């Protein structure tokens, strides 16, 4: 219960505490944050005491974008955010444009970053309402691939074993690849509660030739189907800024997702 309360407080603070309006502009030195980082510790101080939150979160910085994802406390559904970032005066400014709890948004917040040999610590001060401290360990791999970057899904197709195909031309899903790691997350409206719900997954990936990749989810909404289960992506690149990935499931059905690069 304490985790859920603190998570709600954190979501509220992030939703209403802004530094400036997001402008999606970045300085050239934002590459210094590039990589994949696994959270080791998360502490929120309300001015009176520290509360430690047991959150297993992966955060990825590309050259321009950042994305984080983790599961909700005591649930398999996900919480995530994606945005651009820049570095000013030694601090990272994140301009978040979509989160799982708020949907599309336009807010920014400032992170005080302390680099370490094996990762970094980030501190967010919510104007006297609280201080959030997160410690991250780098899990980056020294690899470069044509998938590296941030992507928005623009179409998804599912073909059943009977050959029937359903198409969604307006999905809400983001995916980020960097330093041998990936995060994907999507959001839809629950038909029963009419609330936003999100699925997620993050883990490692490697190219298996020019048009194939293998992913292994370390954490996901779909724990049985995906966690520690290698998934083969058949890839079709349509230039540098658009690709399709096709997954053939054990049942014989398949899913094809089309992505466009966020610029």
Secondary structure, DSSP 8 states (H G I E B T S, - for coil): -HHHHHHHHHHHHHHH--SS-------GGGGGG-EEEEEEEEEEE-SS-EEEE----EEEE-SSEEEEEEE-TTSSSEEEEEEEEEEETTEEEEEEEEETTTEEEEEEEEEEEEEETTEEEEEEE-TTS-EEEEEEEE---S---TT-EEEEEEEEEEE-TTS-EEEESS--EEEEEETTEEEEEEEEE-TTT--EEEEEEEEEEEE-STTEEEEEEEEES-HHHHBT-EEEEEEEE-SSSEEEEEEE-TTS-EEEEEEEE--
